[in-house]
């Protein structure tokens, strides 16, 4: 079953989303650590 263009587009956007999360995660973790809400990780 060949991948459809829609599926490829979803894969690309998922890749970009993963990259954005990977880049911003340290900043988000830092802010959460400052504000003191560790239960957001659970």
MOPAC internal coordinates of N, CA, C and O (Angstrom, degrees):
PM7 1SCF
backbone

  N    0.0000 0     0.00 0     0.00 0    0    0    0
  C    1.4684 1     0.00 0     0.00 0    1    0    0
  C    1.5248 1   109.66 1     0.00 0    2    1    0
  O    1.2310 1   120.19 1   -71.95 1    3    2    1
  N    1.3296 1   117.24 1   108.05 1    3    2    1
  C    1.4686 1   120.08 1  -178.05 1    5    3    2
  C    1.5208 1   110.68 1   -69.90 1    6    5    3
  O    1.2310 1   120.49 1   -35.66 1    7    6    5
  N    1.3170 1   116.66 1   144.34 1    7    6    5
  C    1.4687 1   119.75 1   179.79 1    9    7    6
  C    1.5179 1   111.02 1   -67.10 1   10    9    7
  O    1.2310 1   120.52 1   -45.80 1   11   10    9
  N    1.3021 1   116.61 1   134.20 1   11   10    9
  C    1.4622 1   120.82 1   178.48 1   13   11   10
  C    1.5259 1   109.28 1   -79.62 1   14   13   11
  O    1.2310 1   120.03 1   -21.63 1   15   14   13
  N    1.3301 1   117.54 1   158.37 1   15   14   13
  C    1.4753 1   120.31 1   177.80 1   17   15   14
  C    1.5226 1   111.83 1   -56.96 1   18   17   15
  O    1.2310 1   121.02 1   144.34 1   19   18   17
  N    1.3366 1   115.66 1   -35.66 1   19   18   17
  C    1.4615 1   118.93 1   179.75 1   21   19   18
  C    1.5241 1   110.07 1   -63.80 1   22   21   19
  O    1.2310 1   121.07 1   137.60 1   23   22   21
  N    1.3353 1   115.57 1   -42.40 1   23   22   21
  C    1.4607 1   119.91 1   179.97 1   25   23   22
  C    1.5263 1   110.28 1   -64.31 1   26   25   23
  O    1.2310 1   120.62 1   139.34 1   27   26   25
  N    1.3277 1   116.43 1   -40.66 1   27   26   25
  C    1.4559 1   120.40 1   179.05 1   29   27   26
  C    1.5283 1   110.31 1   -64.31 1   30   29   27
  O    1.2310 1   120.75 1   139.84 1   31   30   29
  N    1.3216 1   116.18 1   -40.16 1   31   30   29
  C    1.4605 1   120.80 1   179.15 1   33   31   30
  C    1.5231 1   110.32 1   -63.13 1   34   33   31
  O    1.2310 1   120.65 1   138.25 1   35   34   33
  N    1.3237 1   116.37 1   -41.75 1   35   34   33
  C    1.4647 1   120.79 1   178.61 1   37   35   34
  C    1.5240 1   109.76 1   -62.77 1   38   37   35
  O    1.2310 1   120.78 1   139.56 1   39   38   37
  N    1.3292 1   116.12 1   -40.44 1   39   38   37
  C    1.4561 1   120.56 1  -178.54 1   41   39   38
  C    1.5251 1   110.07 1   -64.67 1   42   41   39
  O    1.2310 1   120.45 1   139.48 1   43   42   41
  N    1.3256 1   116.74 1   -40.52 1   43   42   41
  C    1.4607 1   120.90 1   179.86 1   45   43   42
  C    1.5223 1   110.67 1   -64.85 1   46   45   43
  O    1.2310 1   120.79 1   134.05 1   47   46   45
  N    1.3345 1   116.10 1   -45.95 1   47   46   45
  C    1.4578 1   119.36 1  -178.70 1   49   47   46
  C    1.5259 1   110.07 1   -65.67 1   50   49   47
  O    1.2310 1   120.56 1   144.67 1   51   50   49
  N    1.3349 1   116.53 1   -35.33 1   51   50   49
  C    1.4561 1   120.23 1   177.66 1   53   51   50
  C    1.5277 1   110.39 1   -65.54 1   54   53   51
  O    1.2310 1   120.97 1   141.20 1   55   54   53
  N    1.3322 1   115.75 1   -38.80 1   55   54   53
  C    1.4567 1   120.51 1   177.73 1   57   55   54
  C    1.5212 1   110.57 1   -63.91 1   58   57   55
  O    1.2310 1   120.61 1   136.00 1   59   58   57
  N    1.3345 1   116.45 1   -44.00 1   59   58   57
  C    1.4589 1   120.57 1   179.27 1   61   59   58
  C    1.5236 1   110.59 1   -63.71 1   62   61   59
  O    1.2310 1   120.86 1   138.91 1   63   62   61
  N    1.3277 1   115.96 1   -41.09 1   63   62   61
  C    1.4571 1   120.72 1   179.59 1   65   63   62
  C    1.5242 1   109.99 1   -62.72 1   66   65   63
  O    1.2310 1   120.76 1   137.25 1   67   66   65
  N    1.3251 1   116.14 1   -42.75 1   67   66   65
  C    1.4618 1   120.58 1   179.13 1   69   67   66
  C    1.5245 1   110.35 1   -62.85 1   70   69   67
  O    1.2310 1   120.41 1   140.16 1   71   70   69
  N    1.3321 1   116.83 1   -39.84 1   71   70   69
  C    1.4597 1   121.26 1   179.08 1   73   71   70
  C    1.5283 1   110.45 1   -65.04 1   74   73   71
  O    1.2310 1   120.77 1   136.34 1   75   74   73
  N    1.3398 1   116.14 1   -43.66 1   75   74   73
  C    1.4634 1   120.67 1   179.86 1   77   75   74
  C    1.5273 1   110.03 1   -62.69 1   78   77   75
  O    1.2310 1   120.43 1   137.09 1   79   78   77
  N    1.3298 1   116.79 1   -42.91 1   79   78   77
  C    1.4657 1   120.76 1   179.05 1   81   79   78
  C    1.5236 1   110.02 1   -63.56 1   82   81   79
  O    1.2310 1   120.48 1   137.58 1   83   82   81
  N    1.3274 1   116.69 1   -42.42 1   83   82   81
  C    1.4598 1   120.47 1  -178.75 1   85   83   82
  C    1.5275 1   110.83 1   -63.59 1   86   85   83
  O    1.2310 1   120.76 1   143.82 1   87   86   85
  N    1.3337 1   116.16 1   -36.18 1   87   86   85
  C    1.4627 1   120.35 1  -179.48 1   89   87   86
  C    1.5246 1   111.04 1   -74.05 1   90   89   87
  O    1.2310 1   120.64 1   139.30 1   91   90   89
  N    1.3280 1   116.38 1   -40.70 1   91   90   89
  C    1.4647 1   120.26 1  -173.42 1   93   91   90
  C    1.5188 1   114.12 1   -90.64 1   94   93   91
  O    1.2310 1   119.79 1   168.24 1   95   94   93
  N    1.3394 1   118.01 1   -11.76 1   95   94   93
  C    1.4553 1   119.98 1  -175.53 1   97   95   94
  C    1.5267 1   113.18 1   -59.69 1   98   97   95
  O    1.2310 1   119.05 1   135.45 1   99   98   97
  N    1.3539 1   119.41 1   -44.55 1   99   98   97
  C    1.4731 1   118.28 1   178.33 1  101   99   98
  C    1.5237 1   112.39 1   -59.53 1  102  101   99
  O    1.2310 1   120.43 1   141.66 1  103  102  101
  N    1.3229 1   116.78 1   -38.34 1  103  102  101
  C    1.4647 1   120.58 1   179.14 1  105  103  102
  C    1.5249 1   110.54 1   -66.31 1  106  105  103
  O    1.2310 1   120.64 1   135.66 1  107  106  105
  N    1.3282 1   116.37 1   -44.34 1  107  106  105
  C    1.4676 1   120.38 1   179.39 1  109  107  106
  C    1.5290 1   110.40 1   -64.08 1  110  109  107
  O    1.2310 1   120.53 1   136.42 1  111  110  109
  N    1.3316 1   116.60 1   -43.58 1  111  110  109
  C    1.4632 1   120.49 1   179.61 1  113  111  110
  C    1.5275 1   109.91 1   -62.98 1  114  113  111
  O    1.2310 1   120.43 1   142.03 1  115  114  113
  N    1.3255 1   116.78 1   -37.97 1  115  114  113
  C    1.4620 1   121.96 1   178.87 1  117  115  114
  C    1.5237 1   110.51 1   -64.22 1  118  117  115
  O    1.2310 1   120.50 1   134.03 1  119  118  117
  N    1.3250 1   116.64 1   -45.97 1  119  118  117
  C    1.4693 1   120.69 1  -179.94 1  121  119  118
  C    1.5228 1   111.00 1   -65.30 1  122  121  119
  O    1.2310 1   120.43 1   138.48 1  123  122  121
  N    1.3268 1   116.79 1   -41.52 1  123  122  121
  C    1.4682 1   120.01 1   179.01 1  125  123  122
  C    1.5286 1   109.79 1   -65.23 1  126  125  123
  O    1.2310 1   120.71 1   141.92 1  127  126  125
  N    1.3306 1   116.24 1   -38.08 1  127  126  125
  C    1.4637 1   119.94 1   178.22 1  129  127  126
  C    1.5234 1   110.96 1   -63.75 1  130  129  127
  O    1.2310 1   120.29 1   142.46 1  131  130  129
  N    1.3388 1   117.05 1   -37.54 1  131  130  129
  C    1.4605 1   121.17 1   179.57 1  133  131  130
  C    1.5300 1   110.40 1   -69.01 1  134  133  131
  O    1.2310 1   120.54 1   133.54 1  135  134  133
  N    1.3234 1   116.58 1   -46.46 1  135  134  133
  C    1.4587 1   119.71 1  -176.06 1  137  135  134
  C    1.5236 1   111.27 1   -75.09 1  138  137  135
  O    1.2310 1   120.36 1   162.88 1  139  138  137
  N    1.3445 1   116.92 1   -17.12 1  139  138  137
  C    1.4561 1   120.39 1   174.49 1  141  139  138
  C    1.5100 1   113.82 1    76.42 1  142  141  139
  O    1.2310 1   120.00 1  -129.70 1  143  142  141
  N    1.3251 1   117.61 1    50.30 1  143  142  141
  C    1.4631 1   121.18 1   176.26 1  145  143  142
  C    1.5251 1   109.30 1  -126.52 1  146  145  143
  O    1.2310 1   120.09 1  -111.64 1  147  146  145
  N    1.3201 1   117.44 1    68.36 1  147  146  145
  C    1.4726 1   119.29 1  -177.50 1  149  147  146
  C    1.5210 1   112.50 1   -68.30 1  150  149  147
  O    1.2310 1   119.86 1   161.06 1  151  150  149
  N    1.3451 1   117.87 1   -18.94 1  151  150  149
  C    1.4581 1   118.83 1  -178.27 1  153  151  150
  C    1.5265 1   111.93 1   -74.20 1  154  153  151
  O    1.2310 1   119.70 1   173.63 1  155  154  153
  N    1.3346 1   118.19 1    -6.37 1  155  154  153
  C    1.4587 1   120.12 1   173.92 1  157  155  154
  C    1.5270 1   110.60 1   -69.52 1  158  157  155
  O    1.2310 1   120.43 1   155.95 1  159  158  157
  N    1.3284 1   116.79 1   -24.05 1  159  158  157
  C    1.4596 1   119.76 1  -179.86 1  161  159  158
  C    1.5195 1   111.36 1   -75.78 1  162  161  159
  O    1.2310 1   120.18 1   156.40 1  163  162  161
  N    1.3057 1   117.25 1   -23.60 1  163  162  161
  C    1.4643 1   120.40 1  -175.10 1  165  163  162
  C    1.5317 1   110.51 1   -78.82 1  166  165  163
  O    1.2310 1   120.10 1   180.00 1  167  166  165

